[in-house]
Amino acid sequence: MYVPVPFAVNEPARLTQFMADHSFAMVVTEYEGVPFASHVPLLYQPAEGSRGVLVGHLARANPQWRAAEGLADGIPALAIFHGPHTYISPTWYAEPNTVPTWNYTAVHATGRLKLIADQSRLLELIRQTVNVYEAPQPQPWRLEDQDATFIEKLLGGIVGFEITIDELQGKWKLNQNQTVARRERVIEVLQSSSRYDDQQVAALMREV
């Protein structure tokens, strides 16, 4: 990812928290000689590998996993996490010779994607995923409450994987290359918007 210095975020804790907060990611690998992407939730596990691992699963009918089948070292993979983003109009700067742009936040995690062959580990992965996303519910759905036959069929229809992270890149493009006065005007406009992303981008601009 192209990351100019003013937009770079390098703190590992900040990047991993971002991945947890925006965990529905795009996983990109090569399949049959061309780029292939799937959109899936990923869980970050810091205890494994020098930079941690990301774990998730694909539908067995999704051919992307087959590129890693039988490869002990796995295949190169990129996981892209998107945060709040919005269009920025040059009219908001209230100055001449300005151009439109887009403010956004993103984290890229690169590493090796390997398949999870062990069924007990796959079951634990699904249990953890369910528990994370069901936690806010007043009466969470629990995998343990489901029929064993149903669970067996569920596991048969998916393929688990892990991405051992080699590198993390963070980019917070939030008008850091503009003057304070221009940034204040943009924040004022975004704060007056009813769009969720506009409000979130305004808050992030305040932080930086």
N, C-alpha and C positions, 0 to 999 in steps of 0.2 A: 504494500500500500504506500502511495506517495504521501509523506507526512512532513510538510514544512515545519521548521523548528518551532514557530509560535504556536502551532496546533498540537504538538506532541505531548502525550501523557505517558510517562514511563514507570510510575509507581505500581509495582505488582499488585499490592493490596487493592488499589483503586480499580485496576483492570479486572481482577477476579471478581470484585463486588459488582462491577458493571455486567459481567457475564451472568452472574446470579440474578441480577435485577432484570435483565433482558435476555432470558435464557432460550427463547425461541430463535434458533439460529439457522443459517444456511450452510450446509456442509458441501464443499466442492471437491471432487476428485476427478480423475480421468477414467473414462470407461469406453472401451473400444476406440481409443485414439482421439476422443473429443472430451471437452469438459462436461461434467455431469453434476447437477446440484439437486439436493433434497432439503426441504424445510422441516426441521425437527427440533423438539426440545432437547437440550443438553444439560447434564448435571456436571458441575465442576467438583472434582475430588482432589484436594490439595496433598493428601498423604502419599500419593503414588507418583513416582517419577520426580526428577529434579524441579520441574515447574508444574507438576500436577497433571491430571488427565481429565478429559471430557468423555463422558459416557452417554450413550443413547441407543436407539434402535431404529431399524427400518422395517417396512413391510417386506416379507419374504418375496412378494411379487415384484418389488422394486429391484431392478437389476444392478443397481449401483454397488451393492455389497459384493457381487461376484468378482469384481476386479481384485479384491483382497483375499479371495478364497484360496486356502492352501499356502498362503505366504506368511511365514513366521515373523518376518520383519514388517509386514503390512505394506501400505502404499502411502505416498504423499497425500496430505489432505489439508484443506483450509476451512476453518469454521469462522463465519462472519456473524458478528452480533451487532444489531442496529439499535440505536437509542433514539431519543427525540430528534426531529429534524423539521425544518420549515424553510420556505422561500423568503428571501429578503429583498424588498423592493428598493431601488436606488432613491426613490422619492422620499423615503423615510430619513435619509441623511440630511435632507434640506440643503444640499450643496451641489454645485455643478460638477460635471466630469466624474460621475460615479456610475457603477454598473450593477446589474442584478447579480445576486449570488444565492447560495443555499447554505444555511447553517445546519450542522449535524454532528452527531457523536457516533463513533463506531470503534469496535475492537476486532482485530484479526488474530486468530490463533492458528499457527501452522504446526504441523507435526506428522506423525505416522498413524494411520488408521489401521487397526487390527480387529479381527472378528473375535467375539466372545463365544467360544464353543461350549463352555461348561454351562449346563442347564440350570444348576443351582445358583450360579452367579447371575445368569440372565434373569432368573426369578427374583433375586434380590434387587437387581437393577430396576425391574418393573415396580417392585414394592416401594423402593425409595422414590421413584418418579411419582407414583400415585400419592404417596404421603406428602411430598413437597407441594404438589398442586392442589391437593384436596384440603390441606391444612386450613385455609380460610373459610371452608364451608361449615355451616352450623352443625351438620351431621355428616362428617366425611365418609365417602365411599371407601371401603377397605378391601384390599385384595384377599385378605385372610377370610373374609366372610363369603367368598364365592365358592361355588361347587368345584371340586377337584377336576372333574371332566372339563368344565369350562376353562379353568386355568391351563390345563394341558393343551387344549385347542388354541388358546390364546398364544402360548409360547411357541406352538408349531407354526404360527402365522407370521412370526417376526424373527429378525436376526439382530442380535446385539453387537455393539462395537465400542471400542475405546480409541480415543486420539491422544497419544502421548505428546504433550506440548513441547515443542522445541523453541518457539519464539512467540511472544505476545507484542502486538503493536496497538497503541491507542491513539485515536485522533479526535480531538474536540475542536472542530472548526466553528468558532463562535465570535467572529469579527475581532480577534485579537490583533489583527493587522490594521485595524482602523483606529482613529483617534477616540479618546474617551468621550468627547462630545457626540460623535457619531454613534458610538455604542449605546450611550444613554438614550438617544432618540429611538434607536431600534428596540431597545428594551421597553420603552414607553409604549410603542405601538403593539408589541407582542403581548404585553401585560393587559392591554385593553381588549384583546381578542378572546373569543369564547372557545377557540380550539385548544384541546388539551396539549398538543405538541407545542403550540405557540407559548403557552404558559410555562411548560417545562424548559423550553429553550431559553426563555427570558430568565428563569431561575438559574440555569447553568451559566448564562452570561454574567449574572451577578457574582457567581462563585469565582469565575476566572478574572 
